[in-house]
Amino acid sequence: MTIALLVTHSGGFHADEVFSTVILTKLFPQAQLIRSRATAQITPGPDRIIYDVGGAYDAAVGIFDHHQRGAPLRPDGQPYSSFGLIWHHFGRAYLTACAVPPEDIEALHTSFDTSFVLPVDLVDNGVVSLSEAGPLASMTLPGLIETLKPVFDSTDPAAEEVGFHLALSIARSFTEARVANSAAKRRAEAVVHQAIVEAGDSRILELPRGMPFRPTIVKAGADHLLFVVHPRQQDWCVAGIRQSEDGFAQRADLPAAWAGLTGAALEQACGVQGASFCHNARFIAAAATREAALAMADLAVAEALAQQA
């Protein structure tokens, strides 16, 4: 079957069909995108995929709407929007098209659905209100997509199309970046795990470059680790390990005497030649060389253990 048409509704747009369009245009780049409510366009046929319009959900004939009575629900009873339906049926193919390794497809499909697709589904169905985000409501992704709609008194007949395609471009960037970052985290996990094995009982984890490390440290149960050292483009970094994903508290802070110092002042405070920077909040520091970074990490570990004693 050759898909020649991707059909969604005309008029005001929302995040669900915009993100659905991101997925479908990646998979069917030669298909014509049509925004219409005309019966001839939204009637299923072998040459088209219809989504967020049409009053039916039937994957076998290529229609994915969620506005009708008896609308589709997820296995846990939460409602789908068109984005959820399109992701359910086409998400794995999209990840493959994004060059995600086959062994990571299922895990990424599930995590992206939970963290990215489901929130759009819930907002579009009114289960969750953007107001629940409080002062950040207008800064949520669905909220930002809404701001790209034309103003109510626009006289430009092309305004809706222009706004939709602008939203599509932005949504595509976020989707591709989120998938790329998720895939990168999977790659990082293997590197960090090997580094944990090599670190043994050391309180310092040395990595070959900057990368996401906390999830793997937690997963490995490496509760003894206090600091991470890794190279950057022009220097070396000494980083703390956050106690939780949501907060800023560290397993151990860098020494208070280093806080906010740079250059010679920091070298004098810590006694390490090449020490170059320590953040005032004491969660990250920098040094000119690997040796200096490791020396700083050793000092930070010693002080942290002394304070715990």
C-alpha positions as a printed Julia matrix, in Angstrom:
309×3 Matrix{Float64}:
   0.0    0.0    0.0
   1.37   3.4   -1.01
   0.31   6.28   1.21
  -0.19   9.35  -0.93
  -2.26  11.47   1.45
  -2.0   12.39   5.13
  -5.3   13.93   6.13
  -6.14  15.82   9.31
  -8.73  18.48  10.03
  -8.61  22.08   8.93
  -9.17  25.07  11.21
  -7.71  25.49  14.67
  -4.93  23.05  15.5
  -3.8   21.38  18.69
  -0.71  19.58  19.85
  -2.07  16.09  19.19
  -2.49  16.33  15.42
   0.64  18.48  15.11
   2.77  15.8   16.76
   0.94  13.07  14.84
   1.96  14.87  11.68
   5.6   14.85  12.83
   5.52  11.06  13.02
   3.65  10.48   9.77
   5.61  12.91   7.61
   8.83  11.2    8.73
   7.49   7.83   7.62
   5.71   8.99   4.47
   7.78  11.96   3.24
   6.33  11.82  -0.27
   2.71  11.95   0.91
   0.7   15.15   0.51
  -0.46  16.71   3.76
  -4.09  17.84   3.58
  -5.98  19.72   6.27
  -9.67  19.36   5.48
 -13.07  18.32   6.81
 -14.48  17.57   3.37
 -16.21  14.2    3.26
 -14.28  13.13   0.18
 -11.0   13.7    1.97
 -11.82  12.15   5.33
 -13.36   8.98   3.91
 -10.93   6.06   4.36
  -9.13   4.73   1.33
  -6.04   2.65   0.57
  -4.03   5.73  -0.38
  -4.4    7.72   2.84
  -4.05   7.95   6.6
  -6.7   10.04   8.35
  -6.14  11.28  11.89
  -7.88  13.47  14.48
 -10.9   13.68  12.21
 -13.43  11.34  10.62
 -15.31  10.03  13.64
 -13.8    6.55  13.7
 -10.81   4.55  14.82
  -9.92   1.65  12.57
  -6.23   1.06  12.05
  -6.94  -1.56   9.37
  -8.39   1.1    7.06
  -6.09   3.91   8.23
  -8.35   6.18  10.29
  -7.32   7.38  13.74
  -9.86   9.67  15.41
 -10.74   9.89  19.1
 -13.67  12.31  19.24
 -16.49   9.79  18.66
 -18.6    7.85  21.14
 -16.77   4.78  22.26
 -13.45   6.52  21.69
 -10.38   4.31  22.14
  -8.79   3.95  25.57
  -5.38   2.81  26.66
  -5.15  -0.53  28.49
  -5.17   1.38  31.8
  -8.36   3.23  30.85
  -6.79   6.59  30.04
  -7.92   8.17  26.78
  -5.97   8.36  23.57
  -5.69  11.48  21.46
  -4.68  11.14  17.83
  -1.05  11.42  18.92
  -1.37   8.42  21.2
  -3.05   6.38  18.47
  -0.49   7.29  15.84
   2.37   6.59  18.26
   0.83   3.25  19.22
   0.7    2.11  15.6
   3.61   3.96  14.0
   5.98   4.86  16.86
   8.24   1.85  16.49
   8.64   2.49  12.77
   9.4    6.14  13.55
  12.14   5.16  15.99
  13.61   2.81  13.4
  13.58   5.66  10.87
  15.45   7.76  13.45
  18.2    5.1   13.5
  17.45   3.9   17.03
  19.15   0.49  17.47
  16.69  -2.43  17.23
  17.48  -3.58  20.77
  16.42  -0.18  22.15
  13.19   0.26  20.16
  10.77  -1.25  22.64
  12.19   0.5   25.71
  12.26   3.89  23.95
   8.79   3.39  22.53
   7.42   2.83  26.02
   9.36   5.61  27.73
   8.49   8.17  25.03
   4.84   7.18  25.23
   4.77   7.63  29.0
   6.74  10.85  29.26
   5.89  12.69  26.03
   2.81  11.25  24.29
   0.54  10.55  27.26
   0.64  14.14  28.6
  -0.5   15.41  25.19
  -3.29  12.81  25.17
  -4.5   13.81  28.64
  -4.47  17.55  27.91
  -6.25  17.12  24.58
  -9.01  15.06  26.22
  -9.45  17.47  29.13
  -8.31  14.93  31.72
  -5.46  17.26  32.69
  -5.7   21.03  32.53
  -2.71  23.14  31.6
  -3.62  25.27  34.61
  -2.31  22.44  36.8
   1.16  23.54  35.74
   0.55  26.8   37.61
   2.7   29.74  36.49
   4.38  27.46  33.95
   1.12  26.6   32.17
   1.81  28.8   29.16
   5.32  27.34  28.91
   4.22  23.71  28.53
   4.63  22.25  25.07
   0.87  22.03  24.36
   0.53  25.59  25.63
   3.3   26.86  23.38
   1.77  25.11  20.36
  -1.5   26.93  21.09
   0.24  30.3   20.95
   1.1   29.7   17.29
  -2.53  29.84  16.22
  -3.42  33.01  14.3
  -5.12  35.81  16.21
  -8.92  35.81  16.1
  -9.22  38.83  13.8
  -6.58  37.88  11.27
  -7.76  38.55   7.73
  -5.05  36.45   6.12
  -6.71  33.4    4.5
  -3.46  31.48   4.81
  -2.96  32.24   8.51
  -4.13  28.84   9.76
  -1.86  26.98   7.35
   1.1   29.18   8.14
   0.57  28.71  11.88
   0.15  24.95  11.53
   3.35  24.52   9.56
   5.28  26.72  11.97
   3.98  24.57  14.84
   4.89  21.45  12.88
   8.47  22.61  12.41
   8.88  23.35  16.1
   7.19  20.11  17.15
   9.45  18.15  14.82
  12.55  19.67  16.43
  11.37  18.8   19.94
  10.35  15.27  18.98
  13.6   14.47  17.19
  15.67  15.97  20.0
  13.76  14.03  22.66
  14.23  10.76  20.79
  17.92  11.48  20.19
  18.46  12.27  23.87
  16.61   9.15  24.97
  18.7    7.01  22.63
  21.85   8.71  23.92
  20.91   7.87  27.49
  20.66   4.22  26.5
  24.15   4.4   24.99
  25.48   6.17  28.08
  24.12   3.47  30.37
  26.56   0.86  29.08
  29.53   3.23  29.4
  28.62   4.33  32.92
  27.98   0.78  34.05
  31.44  -0.31  32.89
  32.99   2.69  34.64
  31.21   1.73  37.87
  32.68  -1.77  37.62
  36.16  -0.35  37.06
  35.79   2.13  39.94
  35.25  -0.67  42.43
  35.05   0.74  45.98
  36.28   4.19  44.98
  34.05   7.11  45.87
  34.94   8.72  42.53
  33.56   7.65  39.16
  35.71   8.59  36.17
  33.98   8.79  32.78
  35.53   9.22  29.34
  33.31  12.23  28.6
  30.31  14.1   29.93
  27.14  12.01  29.73
  24.0   11.21  31.76
  25.2    9.19  34.75
  22.78   9.38  37.66
  20.14   6.87  36.38
  22.78   4.18  35.87
  24.42   4.88  39.24
  21.05   4.47  40.94
  20.15   1.39  38.9
  23.49  -0.22  39.77
  22.99   0.5   43.47
  26.33   2.3   43.58
  25.43   4.27  46.7
  29.08   4.66  47.68
  29.86   7.01  44.79
  30.04  10.7   45.7
  31.62  12.52  42.73
  32.06  12.1   38.99
  35.1   13.26  37.05
  35.18  13.6   33.26
  36.9   15.62  30.52
  35.23  18.5   28.69
  36.33  20.27  25.53
  39.08  22.32  27.16
  39.23  21.22  30.79
  38.02  18.63  33.32
  34.88  18.58  35.42
  34.24  17.44  38.99
  30.51  16.94  39.51
  28.36  15.95  42.43
  25.65  13.31  42.23
  22.12  14.47  42.96
  20.19  12.62  45.66
  17.02  12.62  43.54
  16.02  13.44  39.98
  13.73  16.26  41.08
  15.93  18.1   43.55
  19.3   19.78  43.67
  20.61  18.27  46.91
  23.82  16.3   46.34
  25.07  13.13  47.95
  28.04  15.29  48.97
  28.83  18.94  48.34
  32.2   20.25  47.29
  34.09  21.94  50.18
  32.54  25.16  51.42
  35.92  26.9   51.29
  35.92  26.53  47.49
  32.49  28.05  46.86
  32.46  30.72  44.17
  36.24  30.81  43.73
  38.18  30.77  40.47
  41.78  30.7   39.28
  44.54  31.48  41.76
  42.1   32.01  44.62
  40.72  28.5   44.19
  44.2   27.01  43.81
  45.18  28.58  47.11
  42.0   27.46  48.85
  42.28  23.83  47.81
  46.02  23.5   47.31
  45.65  21.99  43.84
  47.53  23.58  40.97
  45.23  23.76  37.95
  42.01  24.12  39.92
  40.06  26.75  37.96
  36.44  27.07  39.1
  33.97  26.03  41.77
  30.3   26.91  41.54
  28.97  28.89  44.46
  26.36  26.17  45.03
  29.21  23.6   45.31
  27.8   21.0   42.93
  30.36  21.36  40.15
  33.99  22.41  39.76
  36.57  22.52  36.99
  40.29  21.97  36.6
  42.82  22.3   33.82
  44.0   18.69  33.9
  42.8   15.2   34.78
  45.3   15.02  37.61
  44.03  18.27  39.11
  40.41  17.19  38.79
  41.08  13.87  40.5
  43.03  15.63  43.25
  40.11  17.97  43.86
  37.71  15.02  43.91
  39.93  13.21  46.45
  39.91  16.29  48.72
  36.15  16.65  48.37
  35.63  12.97  49.27
  37.88  13.28  52.33
  35.99  16.3   53.62
  32.6   14.71  52.94
  33.54  11.53  54.81
  34.95  13.54  57.69
  31.67  15.42  57.99
  29.71  12.15  57.96
  31.89  10.6   60.68
